[in-house]
Amino acid sequence: MNELDFVCSRYAKLAGRNASPLGTGLINDTFVVEAAGERVVLQRVHKIFGPSVHDDIEAVTARVQQRGMTTPRLVRADDGGLYVRDREDRVWRAMTFVDGVAFDKADSPARVREAGSLVARWHQCLKGWSYEYAHVRAGAHDTQKHLRVLREALDARREHRLHAEVASFAEPLLRAAEGLPELASNEPIHAHGDLKLSNLMFDSNTGAGVCLVDLDTVAKMPWAFEMGDALRSWCNPAGENVTEATVDRALFRAALEGYGQGAKDATQTERDAWAEQAADGLGTIALELAARFLGDALIEGYFGWDPKRFPARGEHNLVRGRGQWSLAKDAIAHRDALVEEAKRALVG
């Protein structure tokens, strides 16, 4: 019995069923299982996420569903647990399947406008909710920590085959980081925590936003970090696996128009603050992620990679680091123009 069969045997409805790979994610291993006329998503959860994250997923999805939005829900194992362990003690979970399509990168302003509306409505479901998260990822958006890791990797791994290339991009990045705004002290919201476009599901016929998926990263964090990460994904139609990227102004405007429409009860004060934070968050998160990719190009121990396209983890993460750094440079250089664009888009 292989591990998939063993895990399926822990759920009566999945026992003996065939599982096939699902999606393009590089963190969790994801499968879809056909069972009794329905589909269930089965995931082997990366070790960076502690088992207690399932308490958070259960709480958040219950709240969102109660407020009338579609969301995947955890399927309890035969023993009543929210997850199971395989014979190698790795954590797996089953979740209900939500029909829809996901995209690795934006294909139109209409797509990101709907994405913005979907995320705003999800945020509204959780606004004012008094919940304390069981699983806390220390330093998830601790920009200074990630910059420090990059500096340490540059110092400790001078013999690495990619050191010279990484250093040529890391040095101007580290200088630019000295001028970043302070965002960590902003009031936190209930956040998804990883709003890349592929974590949003859309109706395959109408294009309407359906739900958010991959909820391991739910947490409280400043809006600027949450939406900065969203915008650096949605407004970069080139995707992550490129060395050059810029902020697409039409996509940036559309994303924030959608967000403003979805957050229909927001005050003008909130909207003005979002405009500033959208531009600052985009630049900061793109730079932070560039630092993380460049660091892991030398460390080669964290981010997943595509062995079909790259010879090793380091080469893949060097490409991604260069791409995010070019995106960060564009966002930082045109910060004031992006703020004005955001103000026009977020009008109530």
Beta strands, then each sheet from edge to edge (+ up, - down):
strand 1: 19-21
strand 2: 29-35
strand 3: 38-44
strand 4: 74-75
strand 5: 84-85
strand 6: 91-96
strand 7: 188-191
strand 8: 200-202
strand 9: 209-212
strand 10: 219-222
sheet 1: 1+ 2- 3+ 6- 4+
sheet 2: 1+ 2- 3+ 6- 5+
sheet 3: 7+ 10-
sheet 4: 8+ 9-
end
